[in-house]
Amino acid sequence: MEFETGYLLALVVVGLSFLGFFLAMMISEINKKKGIVFFILSLILFGLGVYYYYVVGQWQKTVGGPSPNKLNEYLSIYKPVPVSQLPFEEMPSEPSTPELPK
């Protein structure tokens, strides 16, 4: 469930940036400088939201299982890796316990 929460938060950030774009257009009708500044801030927020979405996709790719998220499938952000290609570390057959001094 943690991946879905990450995706939802990323989409909320992108949605807030779109609200910022609309607000920047309204502000630019009154004051051009403030409208441009608000537009640039909205662009930065949009970039951070897209980056956050990408990071969550990569985190799910390395940690989690298959994704029911169709947006990832269409954008090719997340493609599941077969288990045979995952790098596993060799685990010792017997757990080693440290010797305690007597």
C-alpha positions as a printed Julia matrix, in Angstrom:
102×3 Matrix{Float64}:
  0.0     0.0     0.0
  2.93    2.37    0.47
  3.47    2.65   -3.29
 -0.08    3.73   -3.94
  0.26    6.39   -1.26
  3.43    7.66   -2.92
  1.74    7.8    -6.3
 -1.25    9.64   -4.86
  0.97   12.2    -3.14
  2.91   12.75   -6.36
 -0.31   13.31   -8.29
 -1.54   15.72   -5.59
  1.66   17.77   -6.03
  1.16   17.8    -9.82
 -2.47   18.85   -9.3
 -1.43   21.7    -7.03
  1.02   22.88   -9.68
 -1.82   22.99  -12.23
 -3.82   25.11   -9.82
 -0.74   27.31   -9.59
 -0.68   27.65  -13.39
 -4.29   28.81  -13.4
 -3.63   31.21  -10.55
 -0.54   32.55  -12.36
 -2.67   33.3   -15.42
 -5.15   35.18  -13.24
 -2.42   37.11  -11.44
 -0.7    38.03  -14.71
 -3.85   39.91  -15.75
 -3.29   42.26  -12.82
  0.5    42.26  -12.37
  2.81   40.76  -15.02
  5.89   40.37  -12.81
  4.06   38.55  -10.05
  2.32   36.36  -12.63
  5.64   35.36  -14.2
  7.15   34.58  -10.79
  4.14   32.48   -9.83
  4.29   30.68  -13.19
  7.97   29.81  -12.64
  7.2    28.54   -9.13
  4.39   26.42  -10.56
  6.79   24.99  -13.15
  9.23   24.06  -10.38
  6.43   22.43   -8.39
  5.3    20.52  -11.49
  8.87   19.27  -12.06
  9.16   18.13   -8.46
  5.85   16.27   -8.72
  6.91   14.46  -11.89
 10.29   13.61  -10.33
  8.56   12.33   -7.19
  6.3    10.12   -9.31
  9.36    8.73  -11.13
 11.22    8.07   -7.86
  8.27    6.17   -6.4
  8.13    4.08   -9.6
 11.82    3.23   -9.34
 11.43    2.41   -5.65
  8.58    0.04   -6.48
 10.67   -1.49   -9.24
 13.48   -2.39   -6.85
 11.49   -3.2    -3.7
  7.95   -4.13   -4.59
  6.07   -6.49   -6.81
  3.95   -5.97   -9.89
  2.03   -2.75  -10.26
 -1.7    -2.49  -10.94
 -1.06    1.14  -11.89
 -1.85    1.47  -15.62
 -0.31    4.95  -15.88
  3.1     3.45  -15.2
  2.52    0.85  -17.89
  1.61    3.49  -20.47
  4.49    5.81  -19.54
  7.01    2.93  -19.28
  8.21    4.21  -15.91
  7.85    0.87  -14.22
  8.59   -2.39  -15.97
  8.81   -5.45  -13.74
 12.15   -7.23  -13.73
 12.1   -11.04  -13.83
 13.31  -12.68  -10.63
 16.15  -14.37  -12.52
 17.68  -10.94  -13.31
 17.58   -9.55   -9.77
 20.97   -9.36   -8.06
 20.84  -11.56   -4.97
 23.58  -11.82   -2.41
 24.8   -15.25   -1.4
 23.52  -16.16    2.02
 25.61  -18.46    4.21
 24.0   -21.85    4.7
 24.63  -21.79    8.46
 24.15  -18.6    10.44
 27.4   -17.66   12.08
 27.17  -16.71   15.72
 30.01  -14.74   17.24
 32.03  -16.5    19.92
 31.68  -14.89   23.33
 34.85  -14.51   25.39
 34.91  -16.61   28.56
